[in-house]
Amino acid sequence: MTTVLEQGNITIHTENIFPIIKKSLYTDHEIFLRELISNSVDAISKLKMVSYAGEIDGELPEPQIEIKIDKEKQTLSVSDNGIGLTAEEVKKYINQVAFSSAEEFVEKYQKDPNQQIIGHFGLGFYSTFMVAKQVEIDTLSHRSSSQAVHWSCDGSPAFELTDSSRTEPGTTITLTMMEEETEYLEEERIKQLVKTYCDFMPVTIKLGEEQVNQQKAPWKESAQNLSDEDYLEFYRYLYPFQEDPLLWVHLNTDYPFVLNGILYFPPIKPDVDVNKGQIKLYCNQVFVSDRCDEIIPEFLRPLRGVIDSTDIPLNVSRSALTNNRTVRRITDFISKKIGDRLKAMYGENRSEYVRCWEDVGTFVKFGSLKDEKFKKQVEDIIIFKSTLEDKKSEETPKVEVQTEEGDAWQDADPSSSNDGYTTLKDYLERNKEKNENRVFYCTDTGSQATYVELYKNQGLEVLFMDSFIDTNYFIPFLEREYTDVKFLRVDSDLDQTLIEEEKSEIVDPKTNKTRSELVKELFEKALNNKSITIQTKSLKSDDLQGTPPAMVIVPEEMRRIQEMTALLQQKSVDFPDMHTLLVNVAHPMVQNLVNLSQGAIVEGEGISKTGELVNQMCQHIYDLALISQKPFDANNMKAFIERSNTLLTQVTERL
């Protein structure tokens, strides 16, 4: 016969607390399972702490949480072999909503700082009433001579406390599910919830005979105990079917706040949303959220991994979280650890740093723009691809050395081995005599290849600033940092080093014009476009045929204004109508063009076939120069092909 130990009303702080719980305690009803399992882990942790205090005789049972489903009875139960509760404790901790047993427990048993209590046996337990029409507790305290008790409540303030047939210490909570919540009686749904919220809890969780959680939380381990493969396996588990990360940072501190975690640098894809975080937030190995944007510095949001802290307030608004002092200190700590990791990699394994730079550089540059402390930390490890590789590789001296295998040749100075990358400070120091505080840079290796080649041939070093962040953000930032340095794109006004010094040209007695004047006149007539300014120069080269016959030049200031306007208007950058065509009068084709034009005979009032051919060739030279700067749209490409076909037809007719 069941003995009723007590009947009464649950002590509550609000008259209508249960309707509020059912509708508003949590946005997602599924949270109830996380709360029950968290409480079970707490109960097991408490039992360990009591054992450490010498209050339990004998060995503790292997910690375990078991979930059972009974579809016929429409019940779901969660059992643990933790500390259990006495009748008095049930009254105190269950019947008094929002009274926390965890705080009292921590005060009494603070023997082991590694033993953490996940939450509070208070409102979390009452989340069960969002999904259940009846909640029952069967529990037996670890204390000797304790009586097992059964607690039952149907979602009203009324409860019933009776004796129980339970014989082993621990607690079982049984939920009789509401008709509209029977999805939680499906095994796959429960497995999915355990994987989402409780996968890394330090206790085995079983559904029937199957263990359904990972249990091991790598971020709680010492970095010394983890291999590279351990980190990679964890990443692959969190983010299946993704490319392996480039590198990772293990976070571990317990002062002035508690923080553990592993953050990974993933390869950056063109479609990545830099404003959307993918770092998972945990509290004592309990999953809280897959977004922690208020905790992670903005420039590190595309990172992936796990952050786990008991010092992050979870019951405040996002704005309050952003302004929280502890959160700000955690954010600064994360930034510093990322900077430390990158600096160490730069110094200890530069080749690996260079390999990762294309992706990692985006984070570093964005961080320099956003965070002054981070900028100072990493400013000496920001590197750029450079044309230095081609000119220096042959200059590095080699010496013969004795090795175990015999004589071998190696670089005389290993630190001088060139990987094609340089810092801006090194660039300026290396080129201070030749460049005079100027930085020549390229933003598009395809369209600007001709220009880069010109600079290389004259011994001028070019930096490649071709990532999406460089043009509109980082180059202006560098100009503010280096106020005495001028940054010039290779296709802006050409440096005088690339141009032959002007000499007195011979005047043609027939036309009373110099060759440069004749060339300019030919192109102005052929193009007939006042928006295009024609310049004539002789480009330096040991191989004149290898230089371009003409180049389109856009002044640096004009181009930047146009790019900034397009950025503000969120439009694509249109190639400016007003630009300069620099014609290389030293090129054999241009010289032949002048000779050809002088042999043209005007027939009647029209232009001769030779004159027409000269015009078409001028147009074609301009087309080739322009097409290297911008892709033609469909109409312009159609017109270009038609002009090319006409030109080739006329040339073949003259052969």
C-alpha positions in Angstrom: 0.0 0.0 0.0 1.4 3.4 -1.0 1.9 5.7 2.0 1.2 9.4 1.3 3.9 11.3 3.1 2.6 14.7 2.3 0.2 16.6 0.1 0.3 20.4 -0.4 0.9 23.2 -2.8 4.2 24.1 -4.4 5.8 27.2 -3.1 5.8 29.7 -6.0 6.8 33.3 -6.4 4.1 34.1 -8.9 0.5 32.9 -8.8 0.3 32.0 -12.4 3.8 30.6 -12.7 2.9 27.4 -14.5 1.1 29.0 -17.5 4.2 31.3 -17.8 6.5 28.2 -17.7 4.5 26.4 -20.3 4.5 29.3 -22.7 7.5 31.4 -22.1 10.2 29.7 -20.0 12.2 28.8 -23.2 11.6 29.6 -26.8 12.3 26.0 -27.9 10.5 23.3 -26.0 13.3 20.8 -26.8 15.4 22.5 -24.2 13.7 20.4 -21.5 15.9 17.4 -22.3 19.1 19.5 -22.0 17.9 20.7 -18.5 17.1 17.2 -17.3 20.4 15.7 -18.4 22.3 18.7 -17.0 20.6 18.1 -13.6 21.6 14.4 -13.8 25.2 15.3 -14.5 25.1 17.7 -11.5 23.7 15.0 -9.3 26.6 12.7 -10.4 29.2 15.5 -9.8 27.7 16.1 -6.3 28.1 12.5 -5.5 31.8 12.6 -6.4 32.2 15.8 -4.2 30.5 14.1 -1.3 32.8 11.1 -1.8 35.9 13.3 -1.7 34.6 14.8 1.6 34.7 11.2 3.0 30.9 11.0 3.5 30.5 7.8 1.5 31.8 4.3 2.2 32.9 2.1 -0.6 33.5 2.7 -4.3 31.2 4.9 -6.4 29.3 3.3 -9.3 30.3 4.0 -12.8 28.5 7.3 -13.7 25.7 6.9 -16.2 22.6 8.5 -17.4 19.9 6.4 -19.0 17.0 7.6 -21.2 14.0 5.3 -21.8 11.0 5.7 -24.0 7.6 3.9 -23.6 5.4 4.8 -26.5 2.4 2.9 -25.2 2.4 4.8 -21.9 3.6 8.0 -23.7 6.4 8.4 -21.2 10.0 9.5 -21.4 12.3 9.0 -18.4 15.8 10.2 -17.6 17.7 8.3 -14.8 21.0 8.9 -13.1 23.0 7.1 -10.4 24.0 10.4 -8.7 23.5 11.7 -5.2 19.7 11.4 -5.0 17.3 13.4 -2.8 15.7 12.9 0.6 12.1 13.8 1.2 13.1 17.0 2.9 15.4 17.9 -0.1 12.6 17.3 -2.5 10.4 19.7 -0.6 13.1 22.2 -0.5 14.6 22.0 -3.9 11.6 20.9 -6.0 8.7 22.5 -4.3 10.3 25.9 -4.0 10.6 27.2 -7.6 13.9 29.0 -8.3 15.6 27.9 -5.1 19.0 26.6 -6.1 20.5 23.6 -4.5 23.7 24.0 -6.6 24.9 27.2 -4.8 24.5 25.7 -1.4 26.3 22.6 -2.5 29.3 24.5 -3.9 29.7 26.3 -0.7 29.8 23.1 1.3 31.9 20.9 -1.0 34.6 23.0 -2.7 37.3 20.4 -2.5 38.0 20.0 -6.2 38.0 23.1 -8.5 37.5 20.8 -11.5 34.1 19.6 -10.3 31.6 22.0 -11.8 27.9 22.2 -11.2 26.2 22.8 -14.6 23.1 24.6 -13.5 20.5 25.0 -10.8 17.9 22.5 -9.8 15.2 25.1 -10.1 13.6 26.6 -13.2 15.5 24.2 -15.5 13.6 21.3 -13.9 10.3 23.1 -14.5 10.9 23.3 -18.2 9.5 19.7 -18.3 6.0 21.2 -17.9 6.3 22.7 -21.4 6.0 19.2 -22.8 4.5 17.0 -20.1 1.1 16.7 -18.6 2.5 14.7 -15.7 6.0 14.8 -14.1 7.1 12.2 -11.6 10.3 11.9 -9.6 11.6 8.7 -8.1 14.7 9.3 -6.0 16.8 7.8 -3.2 19.4 9.7 -1.4 23.0 8.4 -0.9 22.6 9.0 2.8 22.4 5.7 4.8 18.9 4.8 6.1 17.3 7.2 3.6 13.8 6.5 2.4 13.1 6.5 -1.3 10.4 9.0 -2.3 8.1 9.5 -5.2 7.0 13.1 -6.2 4.2 13.7 -8.7 2.7 16.9 -10.2 0.2 17.4 -13.0 1.2 20.9 -13.9 -0.9 22.6 -11.3 0.5 24.0 -8.1 -0.7 20.8 -6.3 1.9 18.0 -5.7 1.9 14.6 -4.0 4.9 13.1 -2.2 4.7 9.3 -1.4 7.1 6.5 -0.7 8.9 4.8 -3.6 10.2 1.3 -4.3 13.6 2.6 -5.6 16.5 0.7 -4.1 19.6 2.3 -5.6 20.8 5.9 -4.9 20.0 8.2 -7.8 17.0 9.9 -9.5 14.6 9.0 -12.3 12.4 11.7 -13.8 9.4 10.4 -15.8 7.4 12.6 -18.1 4.0 11.7 -19.5 4.0 13.7 -22.7 1.3 15.9 -24.0 -0.5 14.8 -27.1 1.1 17.6 -29.1 4.6 16.8 -27.9 4.8 13.1 -28.8 7.8 13.9 -31.2 9.9 13.4 -28.1 8.9 9.8 -27.9 10.8 9.1 -31.2 14.3 7.6 -30.6 15.9 9.5 -33.5 14.6 12.8 -32.2 16.1 12.1 -28.8 19.4 11.1 -30.3 19.5 14.3 -32.2 18.8 16.4 -29.1 21.5 14.6 -27.1 24.0 15.1 -29.9 23.1 18.8 -30.1 23.0 19.7 -26.5 24.7 17.0 -24.4 27.2 15.4 -26.8 30.3 16.4 -24.7 28.9 16.0 -21.2 31.4 14.0 -19.1 29.0 11.2 -18.3 27.9 8.3 -20.5 24.3 8.9 -21.8 22.5 5.8 -23.0 19.3 5.3 -24.9 18.4 1.8 -24.1 21.7 -0.1 -24.5 23.3 2.4 -27.0 25.6 5.2 -25.9 24.4 8.3 -27.7 26.9 11.0 -26.7 30.6 11.5 -27.5 31.5 12.2 -23.9 35.1 13.4 -24.5 35.4 17.2 -24.8 38.8 17.9 -26.4 38.7 21.6 -25.4 38.8 20.5 -21.8 42.0 18.6 -22.3 45.5 20.0 -22.0 46.9 20.9 -25.4 49.9 18.7 -24.6 47.7 15.7 -24.5 46.2 16.3 -28.0 47.8 15.4 -31.3 47.2 17.2 -34.6 45.0 14.3 -35.6 42.9 14.8 -32.5 42.3 18.4 -33.4 41.5 17.4 -37.0 39.1 14.6 -35.9 37.3 17.0 -33.6 36.9 19.6 -36.4 35.6 17.0 -38.8 33.1 15.8 -36.3 31.8 19.4 -35.7 31.9 20.3 -39.4 31.5 17.2 -41.6 32.2 17.3 -45.3 34.3 20.5 -44.9 37.9 21.1 -45.9 40.3 20.6 -43.1 41.2 23.8 -41.2 44.4 25.7 -41.8 45.4 26.0 -38.1 43.9 26.1 -34.7 44.3 27.8 -31.3 43.6 26.1 -28.0 42.3 28.4 -25.3 42.6 27.5 -21.6 42.6 29.9 -18.7 41.0 30.0 -15.2 41.9 33.5 -14.2 40.6 36.2 -14.2 37.8 34.2 -15.8 37.2 30.6 -16.8 37.5 29.9 -20.5 38.2 26.8 -22.5 37.9 26.4 -26.3 39.4 25.5 -29.6 39.2 27.9 -32.5 39.9 26.9 -36.1 40.9 28.9 -39.1 38.9 27.5 -42.1 39.8 28.1 -45.7 37.9 31.3 -46.7 35.4 30.8 -49.5 34.2 33.6 -51.8 30.6 33.2 -50.6 31.6 33.2 -46.9 29.4 35.6 -44.8 32.0 37.3 -42.6 29.2 38.7 -40.4 27.8 35.3 -39.5 29.6 33.4 -36.7 29.9 29.6 -36.7 31.5 29.2 -33.2 29.5 27.1 -30.8 29.0 28.3 -27.2 29.0 25.8 -24.3 28.7 26.2 -20.6 30.3 23.4 -18.7 30.2 21.2 -21.8 26.5 21.9 -22.2 25.6 23.3 -25.6 24.1 26.8 -25.4 24.1 28.3 -28.8 25.7 28.0 -32.3 26.2 31.7 -32.3 28.3 33.8 -29.9 28.8 36.9 -31.9 28.8 39.2 -28.9 31.8 37.3 -27.4 34.0 36.7 -30.4 35.7 39.8 -31.9 34.0 40.8 -35.1 37.0 40.1 -37.3 37.2 36.5 -36.0 33.5 35.5 -36.6 34.3 33.4 -39.6 36.4 31.2 -37.3 34.9 27.8 -36.3 35.2 25.8 -33.1 34.0 25.9 -29.5 34.0 28.4 -26.6 33.2 27.1 -23.2 32.9 29.4 -20.1 30.9 29.6 -16.9 31.6 33.3 -16.6 29.5 34.4 -19.6 26.1 35.6 -18.4 23.5 33.8 -20.4 20.3 35.4 -19.0 20.9 38.9 -20.3 20.1 40.7 -23.5 22.6 40.8 -26.4 23.3 44.5 -25.8 23.9 43.9 -22.1 26.2 41.0 -23.1 28.2 43.2 -25.4 28.7 45.8 -22.6 29.5 43.2 -19.9 33.0 43.8 -18.5 33.9 40.1 -18.2 32.7 39.5 -21.8 34.9 42.4 -23.0 37.9 40.9 -21.2 37.2 37.5 -22.7 37.0 39.1 -26.2 40.3 40.8 -25.7 41.8 37.6 -24.4 40.7 35.7 -27.5 42.2 38.4 -29.8 45.5 38.3 -28.0 45.7 34.5 -28.1 45.0 34.5 -31.8 47.7 37.1 -32.3 50.2 35.1 -30.2 49.5 32.0 -32.2 50.1 33.7 -35.5 53.3 35.5 -34.3 54.6 32.2 -33.0 53.8 30.5 -36.4 55.5 33.3 -38.3 58.7 33.0 -36.3 58.8 29.2 -36.0 57.4 27.9 -39.2 57.3 30.7 -41.8 56.7 28.3 -44.7 53.5 27.0 -43.1 52.5 30.6 -42.3 53.0 31.6 -45.9 50.9 28.5 -47.0 48.0 29.7 -44.8 48.4 33.4 -45.5 45.9 33.7 -48.4 43.1 32.8 -46.0 44.6 33.8 -42.7 45.6 37.2 -44.1 41.9 38.2 -44.4 41.5 37.8 -40.6 44.7 39.6 -39.9 44.0 42.6 -42.1 40.3 42.9 -41.0 41.5 42.7 -37.4 44.1 45.4 -37.9 41.3 47.6 -39.3 39.0 46.9 -36.3 41.2 46.5 -33.3 44.1 48.8 -32.4 45.5 46.3 -29.9 45.4 43.5 -32.4 46.9 45.7 -35.0 50.0 46.5 -32.9 50.3 42.8 -32.1 50.4 41.6 -35.8 51.7 44.6 -37.7 55.1 43.0 -38.2 53.7 39.8 -39.6 51.5 41.2 -42.3 53.0 39.9 -45.5 52.4 40.5 -49.2 53.3 38.4 -52.3 56.1 40.2 -54.2 58.0 40.1 -57.5 61.1 39.8 -55.3 61.0 36.1 -55.7 62.0 36.2 -59.3 64.9 38.7 -58.9 66.3 37.4 -55.6 66.3 33.7 -56.1 69.3 33.8 -58.3 71.2 36.2 -56.0 71.2 34.0 -52.9 74.7 32.6 -52.6 75.2 28.9 -51.9 78.1 27.2 -50.1 79.3 23.6 -50.0 79.0 21.9 -46.6 79.9 18.5 -45.2 76.9 16.3 -44.2 76.5 12.7 -43.2 75.6 11.8 -46.8 78.6 13.7 -48.2 79.1 17.2 -49.7 76.0 19.2 -50.3 75.1 22.8 -51.4 72.9 25.0 -49.3 72.0 28.7 -48.9 74.8 30.5 -47.3 72.3 32.3 -45.0 69.2 30.1 -44.4 67.2 33.1 -43.1 67.6 34.8 -46.5 65.8 32.0 -48.4 63.1 33.7 -50.3 59.5 32.5 -50.4 58.2 35.4 -52.5 56.5 37.2 -49.6 57.6 40.3 -47.7 56.5 42.7 -45.0 55.8 46.3 -46.0 58.7 47.5 -43.7 61.1 45.2 -45.4 59.9 46.3 -48.8 60.4 50.0 -48.0 63.9 49.3 -46.4 65.0 47.2 -49.4 63.9 49.8 -52.0 64.4 53.1 -50.2 67.1 54.3 -52.6 65.3 53.3 -55.8 61.6 53.8 -54.9 61.9 56.9 -52.7 59.1 55.9 -50.3 56.8 54.7 -53.1 55.0 51.4 -53.1 54.1 49.9 -56.5 51.3 47.4 -56.2 49.1 45.2 -58.3 45.4 44.3 -57.6 44.7 42.0 -60.6 47.4 39.6 -61.7 45.6 38.9 -65.0 44.7 42.4 -66.3 47.8 44.0 -64.9 50.3 41.4 -65.9 51.8 43.5 -68.7 52.4 46.4 -66.3 53.9 44.2 -63.7 56.3 42.8 -66.2 57.5 46.3 -67.2 58.3 47.1 -63.5 60.1 43.8 -63.0 62.2 44.3 -66.1 63.5 47.6 -64.8 64.3 46.1 -61.4 61.3 47.7 -59.6 59.6 45.4 -57.0 55.8 45.1 -57.1 53.6 44.0 -54.2 50.4 42.0 -55.0 47.5 43.5 -53.0 44.8 41.5 -54.7 42.5 40.2 -52.0 39.0 41.6 -51.8 39.8 43.5 -48.6 42.9 45.2 -50.0 41.7 47.7 -52.6 38.8 49.5 -50.7 40.0 49.1 -47.2 43.5 48.0 -46.4 45.5 50.2 -48.9 43.8 53.4 -47.5 44.5 52.1 -44.0 48.2 51.6 -44.8 48.3 55.1 -46.3 47.0 56.5 -43.0 49.6 54.4 -41.1 52.5 55.4 -43.5 51.7 59.0 -44.1 55.1 59.6 -45.9 54.6 56.7 -48.3 52.8 57.0 -51.6 51.0 53.9 -52.9 50.8 53.6 -56.7 49.0 50.9 -58.7 51.1 49.7 -61.6 48.5 50.7 -64.2 48.3 54.3 -63.0 50.7 56.9 -64.3 53.9 55.0 -65.2 57.0 55.7 -63.1 59.7 57.6 -64.9 62.1 54.7 -64.4 60.1 52.8 -67.0 60.4 55.5 -69.6 63.3 56.5 -71.8 64.6 60.0 -71.3 63.2 62.3 -74.0 65.8 63.2 -76.6 65.5 65.7 -79.4 63.5 64.0 -82.1 64.2 64.5 -85.8 61.5 66.6 -87.6 60.2 65.0 -90.8 60.8 67.6 -93.5 57.7 66.4 -95.4 55.3 66.9 -92.6 57.3 69.2 -90.3 56.4 66.9 -87.4 58.3 64.6 -85.1 57.6 60.9 -85.0 55.8 61.2 -81.6 53.6 64.0 -83.0 52.8 61.8 -86.0 51.9 58.9 -83.8 49.7 61.0 -81.6 47.9 62.5 -84.6 47.3 59.0 -86.1 45.6 57.7 -82.9 43.6 60.8 -82.3 42.2 60.6 -85.8 41.6 56.9 -85.7 39.9 56.8 -82.3 38.1 60.2 -82.7 37.2 60.3 -79.0 37.9 63.4 -76.9 37.6 61.5 -73.7 40.8 59.6 -74.5 44.0 61.4 -74.0 46.8 60.2 -76.2 50.4 60.2 -74.8 53.5 59.1 -76.6 56.4 57.7 -74.7 59.3 55.3 -75.3 59.2 52.4 -72.8 62.5 51.0 -71.6 63.3 47.4 -72.6 66.0 45.2 -73.8 63.4 43.5 -76.0 61.2 46.2 -77.6 59.1 43.5 -79.3 58.3 42.2 -75.8 56.9 45.6 -74.6 53.3 46.5 -75.2 52.6 48.8 -78.2 50.2 50.8 -76.1 48.8 50.8 -72.5 45.7 52.3 -71.0 46.5 54.4 -68.0 44.0 55.6 -65.3 45.3 58.3 -62.9 45.5 57.0 -59.3 43.3 59.7 -57.8 40.6 59.5 -60.4 40.4 55.7 -60.2 40.1 55.8 -56.4 37.3 58.3 -56.4 35.4 56.2 -58.9 36.0 53.0 -56.8 34.9 54.7 -53.6 31.8 56.1 -55.2 30.8 52.7 -56.5 31.4 51.2 -53.1 29.2 53.8 -51.4 26.5 53.3 -54.0 26.9 49.5 -53.8 27.5 49.3 -57.5 30.1 47.6 -59.6 33.0 49.8 -60.7 32.6 51.0 -64.3 35.8 51.7 -66.3 36.1 55.5 -66.6 35.3 57.1 -69.9 38.1 59.6 -69.4 41.5 57.8 -69.5 44.9 57.9 -71.2 46.2 55.8 -74.0 50.0 55.7 -73.7 51.5 54.7 -77.1 54.9 53.2 -77.0 56.7 54.9 -79.9 59.7 52.6 -79.5 57.7 49.5 -80.3 58.4 48.1 -83.9 54.7 47.9 -84.7 54.1 51.6 -83.9 57.2 52.5 -86.0 55.9 50.4 -88.9 52.5 52.0 -88.5 54.0 55.5 -89.0 55.9 54.3 -92.1 52.8 52.7 -93.5 50.8 55.9 -92.9 53.3 58.0 -94.8 52.9 55.8 -97.9 49.1 56.2 -97.9 47.7 57.8 -101.0 44.4 59.7 -100.8 42.0 58.7 -103.7 39.6 61.5 -104.6 37.7 62.8 -101.5 37.9 59.5 -99.6 40.6 57.8 -97.6 43.0 55.3 -99.2 43.0 51.6 -98.4 46.3 52.1 -96.7 45.0 54.9 -94.6 41.9 52.8 -93.7 44.2 50.0 -92.7 46.3 52.4 -90.5 43.1 53.6 -88.8 42.0 50.0 -88.1 45.4 49.1 -86.7 45.3 52.1 -84.4 41.8 51.0 -83.2 43.0 47.4 -82.8 46.0 48.5 -80.7 43.7 50.5 -78.5 41.3 47.5 -78.2 44.1 45.3 -77.0 45.3 47.8 -74.5 41.7 48.3 -73.2 40.8 44.6 -73.1 43.7 44.0 -70.7 42.1 46.5 -68.3 38.4 45.5 -68.4 36.4 42.6 -69.9 34.2 43.6 -72.8 30.5 43.2 -72.5 28.6 41.2 -75.2 28.1 44.2 -77.6 31.7 45.5 -77.3 33.1 42.0 -77.7 31.0 41.5 -80.9 32.2 44.9 -82.3 35.8 43.9 -81.4 35.6 40.6 -83.2 34.1 42.3 -86.3 36.9 44.9 -86.4 39.5 42.2 -85.9 38.1 40.2 -88.8 38.0 43.2 -91.0 41.6 44.1 -90.1 42.9 40.6 -90.7 41.1 40.5 -94.1 42.8 43.7 -95.2 46.2 42.5 -94.0 45.9 39.2 -95.9 44.9 41.0 -99.0 48.2 42.9 -99.0 50.3 39.8 -98.7 
